[in-house]
Amino acid sequence: MKYLVMVQGSQADYAAMSGESSGGSPAWSKKDMQEMFAFMESINNDLAESGEMVDANGLVEPARTRAVLAGPDGRPVITDGPYGETQEQIAGYWVLDCESLERVTEIAARVARCPQPEGTPVHPVLIRPIDDGEVAAGPE
């Protein structure tokens, strides 16, 4: 079964990773960033070697997000981010092909142990099964 594993972050987290203490997120040093990248590279290498990796990417900061909705007249209503009503946004993801929910949960638990500076906000690692026709659509 395929799963989407997502890590979250806020605009303040992205600013902190750029070296600016912001919104309760302490500034990350170059060493902090190197440790985080090395940790993620290790996970990615292991997942590629096991054959479970389908895709993985980090996403740019929420300030560069755009939302598009259909307005009442059918014309698009475009809003640029970040969005005050939603602090945490998806910061990166993996699409994994794992034999079980237990296995993908083990991987998410490993991702959750990513090194970060003391005092950095902790965000959950989210797991969503991908509906590829094998997942029931719900009650009939």
Stockholm file with secondary structure:
# STOCKHOLM 1.0

chainA/1-140         MKYLVMVQGSQADYAAMSGESSGGSPAWSKKDMQEMFAFMESINNDLAESGEMVDANGLVEPARTRAVLAGPDGRPVITDGPYGETQEQIAGYWVLDCESLERVTEIAARVARCPQPEGTPVHPVLIRPIDDGEVAAGPE
#=GR chainA/1-140 SS CEEEEEEEECHHHHHHHTTCCBTTBCCCCHHHHHHHHHHHHHHHHHHHHHTCEEEEEECCCGGGCEEEEECTTSCEEEEESCCTTCCCEEEEEEEEECSCHHHHHHHHHHHHTCCCCTTCCCCCEEEEECCSSSSCCSCC
#=GC SS_cons         CEEEEEEEECHHHHHHHTTCCBTTBCCCCHHHHHHHHHHHHHHHHHHHHHTCEEEEEECCCGGGCEEEEECTTSCEEEEESCCTTCCCEEEEEEEEECSCHHHHHHHHHHHHTCCCCTTCCCCCEEEEECCSSSSCCSCC
//
